[in-house]
Amino acid sequence: MKADKEPDRKAAKRRASRKVADRGEPTSSMEPMLISESSRHRAALSDAVLQLTQRAAAFRSRLPEGLIEPLSSLVREMNCYYSNLIEGHNTHPVDIQRALYFGEKSGDPKKRDLQQEAIAHIAVQRWIDEGGLEIRVATAAAVIEIHRRFYEALPDSLKWVDNPETGERESVIPGKVRTKDVEVGLLVPVSPGAVARHLEHWEKSYASLGTFESVLNTAAAHHRLLWIHPFLDGNGRVARLISYAMLRNALDTCGLWSVARGLARNSAAYKHHLTTCDLQRRNDLDGRGNLSEEALVDFTRFFLGTCLDQIEFMEGLMRPAELRARIMAWADDEIRTKRLHDKAKLVLDHILFNGILERKDLPGIVGSDDRQARRIAQPLVEIGLIRSTSTRAPYALAFPAELAPRLMPGLYPGSLPGQR
């Protein structure tokens, strides 16, 4: 008899938990929100912020103007790939670009849906890059709008989450905060009725920070948003996009680098830091809030170091002379195998030096009539090394994923399908 009643008690407990709207958790439960000025680690973290600010500005200023848009476009694709990887969705960059630029979708429904997920992510980041969030990035409205835009563009199959306790499938509504309790590992985030006021406190803590404090506390904002866990699903992706936007805004990065690659390549450390930041204050030396300030400091140090690593990596890839050498070495191989006309190098050289190539100038660059000039340029378009937004728009440099191992070594892990 007792055994028969046990499932009933569990079912009753689940029903009762579903009715809980607001358990009255105080917003102070996620303090500290900022690295305090009294922290003994403040000086070292301040040095890291200063170094990051200087390196970001130097990278941006040294980059030729013509490479800014192609690189920011590449970073959107890279950011999408690595953010998906953190979520356990390994969609090859080649497949992402095929869907994005050529409309080529996989015949496998699961792969096709993941391609659409990638397109949705890239679209949201492009919206951010084009000023969609304007100045006030760390706001509840921005969090909800990013989630809404992303989930509205997803296929239906990716708008559901499974409840491991009940076995039920629950629909994720774009831009709607959760109405149910959730568990994330050992963390039980705030009750659904408490989400709104915790997001309001999150916004008050981060939205009006100056440049220095915003960079210093991007990691804190990242974790505290995940700690609130405002949505049934998509919280990690939204938090990384908010972090990207905060750094883009504070450092004027022009979208030339992203922390997502570093977080994905150090995924175990990233997730470990997030878990330790969930822990309560250990003793009187561990800050004055409910949560551990020491853990938040460790995550901030890791986050800032990861940002610096990514700037250094992108700087190495984009040194003009070395980039040109890699592109021209590839072009020489293509010319030897007759896949490119030998005058295609003139097209590439012009674009690398000037940033773009106006179509009307193409015949003069390659020294032939218009028809032959287009034939010389067309293989570069088909390969994806140069692109234009329309049949009249100028050509500009691009970075096809198939050539990434050759032209952008280290950008993606391992070998990719279809590469030459």
C-alpha positions in Angstrom: 0.0 0.0 0.0 2.8 2.3 0.9 4.5 1.6 -2.4 1.3 2.5 -4.2 1.1 5.9 -2.5 4.7 6.9 -3.2 4.1 7.8 -6.9 1.0 9.7 -5.8 3.0 11.8 -3.4 5.6 12.6 -6.1 2.9 13.5 -8.6 1.3 15.8 -6.0 4.6 17.4 -5.3 5.1 18.0 -9.0 1.6 19.5 -9.3 2.2 21.8 -6.3 5.6 23.0 -7.7 3.9 23.9 -11.0 1.5 26.1 -9.1 4.4 28.1 -7.5 4.5 31.5 -9.2 6.8 33.4 -6.8 8.6 32.1 -3.8 9.5 35.6 -2.8 13.3 35.3 -3.3 15.0 38.6 -2.7 17.1 40.1 -5.5 19.9 40.3 -2.9 20.3 36.5 -3.3 22.4 37.0 -6.4 24.7 39.6 -4.9 27.4 40.6 -5.4 26.5 41.9 -8.9 29.8 43.8 -9.4 33.5 43.2 -8.5 33.7 45.4 -5.5 36.3 48.3 -5.3 37.4 46.8 -2.0 38.3 43.4 -3.5 42.0 42.5 -3.1 41.9 41.3 -6.7 40.7 44.6 -8.1 44.1 46.0 -9.1 45.1 42.9 -11.1 41.7 42.8 -12.8 41.9 46.5 -13.6 45.3 45.9 -15.3 43.7 43.2 -17.4 40.9 45.5 -18.4 43.4 48.2 -19.4 45.4 45.7 -21.4 42.3 44.4 -23.2 41.1 47.9 -24.0 44.5 48.8 -25.5 44.9 45.6 -27.5 41.3 45.9 -28.9 41.9 49.5 -30.0 45.3 48.7 -31.5 43.9 45.7 -33.5 41.0 47.7 -34.8 43.3 50.7 -35.8 45.9 48.5 -37.6 43.4 46.5 -39.6 43.0 47.8 -43.2 39.6 49.3 -43.8 38.7 46.8 -46.5 39.1 43.9 -44.1 36.8 45.1 -41.4 33.5 44.1 -43.0 34.7 40.7 -44.3 36.3 39.9 -40.9 33.1 40.9 -39.0 31.1 38.7 -41.3 33.5 35.8 -40.6 33.3 36.4 -36.9 29.5 36.1 -37.0 29.8 32.7 -38.6 32.6 31.7 -36.3 30.7 32.9 -33.2 27.6 31.0 -34.4 29.7 27.8 -34.9 31.3 27.9 -31.5 28.2 29.0 -29.6 26.4 26.0 -31.2 29.3 23.8 -30.2 28.9 24.8 -26.5 25.3 23.7 -26.8 26.3 20.4 -28.2 25.3 21.2 -31.8 28.2 20.6 -34.1 27.2 22.2 -37.4 30.1 22.4 -39.8 31.1 25.9 -40.9 31.0 24.7 -44.5 27.3 23.6 -44.1 26.6 26.9 -42.4 28.0 28.9 -45.3 26.3 26.7 -47.9 22.9 27.4 -46.3 23.7 31.1 -45.6 25.0 32.2 -49.0 23.7 29.6 -51.5 20.5 28.3 -49.9 21.9 24.8 -49.9 20.2 22.8 -47.2 21.0 19.3 -46.1 18.7 16.4 -47.1 18.9 15.2 -43.5 16.1 16.9 -41.5 18.2 17.2 -38.3 21.2 18.7 -40.2 18.8 21.0 -42.1 17.3 22.2 -38.8 20.7 22.9 -37.4 21.6 24.9 -40.5 18.5 27.0 -39.9 19.6 27.4 -36.2 22.9 28.7 -37.4 21.3 31.2 -39.8 19.1 32.4 -37.0 22.1 33.0 -34.7 24.0 34.9 -37.4 20.9 37.0 -38.2 20.7 38.1 -34.5 24.4 38.9 -34.3 24.1 40.9 -37.6 21.2 42.8 -36.1 23.4 43.6 -33.1 26.3 44.6 -35.3 24.1 47.0 -37.3 23.1 48.8 -34.1 19.9 46.9 -33.2 20.5 47.4 -29.5 21.8 51.0 -29.8 23.5 52.0 -26.5 21.7 50.3 -23.6 22.8 46.7 -24.1 22.5 45.2 -20.6 18.7 45.6 -20.3 15.9 43.1 -19.7 14.3 44.3 -23.0 17.6 43.4 -24.9 17.6 40.0 -23.3 14.0 39.3 -24.3 14.4 40.7 -27.8 17.5 38.6 -28.6 15.6 35.5 -27.4 12.5 36.5 -29.4 14.5 37.1 -32.6 16.4 33.9 -32.3 13.5 31.6 -31.5 11.2 33.1 -34.1 13.6 32.0 -36.8 14.1 28.4 -35.6 12.3 25.4 -37.1 9.6 24.0 -34.9 11.7 20.9 -34.0 14.1 23.2 -32.0 11.4 25.0 -30.1 10.8 22.3 -27.5 12.5 21.1 -24.4 12.1 17.8 -22.6 11.2 17.8 -18.9 13.4 14.9 -17.5 11.3 14.6 -14.4 7.9 14.2 -16.1 8.9 13.2 -19.6 6.8 16.0 -21.0 7.8 18.1 -23.9 7.4 21.8 -23.3 7.2 24.5 -26.0 9.7 27.4 -25.9 7.9 30.6 -26.7 10.1 33.3 -28.4 10.8 36.1 -26.0 8.7 34.8 -23.2 10.2 34.2 -19.8 9.6 30.9 -18.2 6.4 30.1 -16.2 7.8 27.0 -14.6 10.5 26.0 -12.2 13.7 24.5 -13.7 16.8 22.9 -12.5 20.3 23.5 -14.1 22.7 20.9 -12.7 22.8 21.5 -9.0 21.3 25.0 -9.4 17.6 25.7 -8.9 17.1 29.1 -10.4 14.6 31.6 -9.0 10.9 30.8 -9.2 9.2 31.9 -12.4 7.3 34.7 -10.7 10.6 36.1 -9.5 12.3 36.3 -12.9 11.0 39.7 -13.8 12.2 41.5 -10.7 15.6 39.7 -10.9 16.0 40.8 -14.5 15.1 44.4 -13.4 17.8 44.2 -10.7 20.2 42.8 -13.3 19.5 45.7 -15.6 20.0 48.3 -12.8 23.3 46.7 -12.0 24.8 46.7 -15.5 22.9 48.9 -18.0 24.4 52.3 -16.9 28.0 51.3 -16.2 30.8 53.3 -17.8 33.2 51.8 -20.3 35.8 50.5 -17.8 33.2 49.0 -15.3 31.3 47.5 -18.2 34.3 45.6 -19.5 35.3 44.6 -15.9 31.8 43.3 -15.1 30.8 41.6 -18.4 31.7 38.2 -16.9 29.6 39.0 -13.8 26.6 40.1 -16.0 27.1 36.9 -18.0 26.9 34.6 -15.0 24.1 36.5 -13.2 21.9 36.3 -16.3 22.5 32.5 -16.5 21.8 32.3 -12.7 18.4 33.9 -13.2 17.8 31.5 -16.1 14.9 33.6 -17.6 13.9 31.2 -20.4 13.0 27.5 -20.6 15.8 27.2 -23.2 18.3 29.4 -25.0 19.8 31.1 -21.9 23.4 30.3 -22.7 23.2 31.5 -26.2 21.4 34.7 -25.2 24.0 35.3 -22.4 26.9 35.0 -24.9 25.2 37.3 -27.4 24.7 39.9 -24.6 28.3 39.5 -23.6 29.4 40.0 -27.2 27.2 43.1 -27.4 28.5 44.5 -24.1 32.1 44.2 -25.3 31.3 45.4 -28.8 29.7 48.5 -27.3 32.3 49.2 -24.6 35.4 48.5 -26.7 34.1 49.5 -30.1 35.3 46.1 -31.4 33.5 46.5 -34.8 32.7 42.8 -34.4 36.3 41.8 -35.3 36.7 39.2 -32.5 34.5 37.3 -30.2 35.0 35.6 -26.8 32.8 32.6 -27.9 35.6 30.8 -29.7 37.7 30.9 -26.5 34.9 29.8 -24.3 34.1 26.8 -26.6 37.8 25.8 -26.8 37.9 25.9 -23.0 34.4 24.6 -22.5 35.2 22.5 -19.4 36.8 25.4 -17.6 34.0 27.8 -18.8 31.3 25.5 -17.4 33.3 24.9 -14.2 33.5 28.6 -13.5 29.8 29.0 -14.1 29.1 26.3 -11.6 31.5 27.6 -8.9 29.9 31.1 -9.4 26.6 29.5 -8.3 28.1 28.7 -4.9 27.3 30.8 -1.8 29.9 32.9 0.0 32.3 30.7 1.8 33.5 32.9 4.7 33.9 36.5 5.8 36.8 36.9 3.4 34.7 36.0 0.4 32.9 39.3 -0.2 29.7 40.6 1.4 27.0 39.2 -0.8 25.1 35.9 -0.8 27.2 34.4 -3.6 31.0 33.9 -3.7 32.9 36.9 -4.8 36.1 34.9 -5.0 34.4 32.6 -7.6 33.2 35.6 -9.5 36.7 37.1 -9.5 38.1 33.8 -10.9 35.6 33.7 -13.7 36.3 37.4 -14.5 40.0 36.7 -14.7 39.3 33.7 -17.0 36.9 35.7 -19.1 39.2 38.7 -19.6 42.1 36.4 -20.4 40.0 34.5 -22.9 39.1 37.8 -24.6 42.8 38.8 -24.8 43.7 35.4 -26.3 41.1 35.8 -29.0 42.3 39.3 -30.0 45.8 37.9 -30.2 44.7 35.0 -32.3 42.7 37.2 -34.8 45.6 39.7 -35.0 47.9 36.8 -36.0 45.4 35.7 -38.7 44.9 39.2 -40.1 48.4 40.5 -40.5 48.1 41.9 -44.1 51.4 40.7 -45.5 51.0 37.2 -44.1 47.3 37.0 -45.1 48.2 38.1 -48.6 51.0 35.5 -48.8 48.6 32.7 -47.8 46.0 33.8 -50.3 48.5 34.1 -53.1 50.1 30.7 -52.4 46.7 29.2 -52.6 46.0 31.1 -55.9 49.3 29.8 -57.3 48.2 26.2 -56.6 44.8 26.8 -58.2 46.4 28.4 -61.3 48.8 25.4 -61.7 45.8 23.0 -61.7 43.9 25.3 -64.1 41.1 26.0 -61.7 42.0 29.7 -61.9 43.1 32.0 -64.6 46.6 33.4 -63.9 45.2 37.0 -63.9 42.9 36.1 -61.0 45.8 37.1 -58.8 45.4 40.6 -60.1 41.8 40.7 -58.9 42.8 39.4 -55.5 45.7 41.8 -55.2 43.5 44.8 -56.0 40.9 43.8 -53.4 43.5 43.1 -50.7 45.0 46.6 -51.3 41.9 48.6 -51.9 39.2 46.7 -49.9 36.8 46.4 -52.9 36.8 46.2 -56.6 34.2 48.1 -58.6 32.8 46.0 -61.4 33.5 48.7 -64.0 37.2 48.6 -63.1 37.5 44.8 -63.6 38.4 44.8 -67.3 41.2 47.4 -66.8 42.6 45.4 -63.8 42.9 42.2 -65.8 43.6 43.8 -69.2 40.8 42.2 -71.1 37.3 42.9 -72.4 34.3 42.8 -70.0 33.2 39.3 -70.9 36.6 37.8 -70.4 37.1 39.8 -67.2 33.9 38.3 -65.7 35.1 34.8 -66.7 38.4 35.4 -64.8 36.5 36.7 -61.7 33.7 34.1 -61.7 35.7 31.1 -60.2 36.7 33.3 -57.2 33.0 34.1 -56.7 32.0 30.4 -57.0 34.8 29.4 -54.5 33.5 32.1 -52.2 36.7 34.1 -51.9 35.1 37.2 -53.2 31.5 38.2 -52.8 29.1 41.0 -53.8 25.7 41.9 -52.4 24.2 42.3 -55.9 25.0 42.0 -59.6 26.0 45.7 -59.6 27.7 45.9 -56.2 31.5 45.9 -56.0 33.4 42.7 -55.2 34.9 42.4 -51.7 37.0 39.8 -49.9 35.3 36.9 -48.1 36.6 33.9 -46.2 35.0 30.6 -47.3 34.9 27.9 -44.7 36.2 25.3 -47.2 39.5 27.3 -47.4 39.7 28.1 -43.7 42.4 25.5 -42.9 44.6 27.0 -45.6 43.8 30.7 -45.3 42.8 31.0 -41.7 44.7 28.2 -39.9 43.4 27.4 -36.4 40.1 29.2 -36.9 38.2 26.0 -36.7 39.2 22.6 -35.1 40.3 19.8 -37.3 39.6 19.3 -41.0 36.4 20.3 -42.7 34.4 18.5 -45.3 34.9 19.6 -48.9 38.1 21.6 -48.2 40.9 21.9 -50.8 
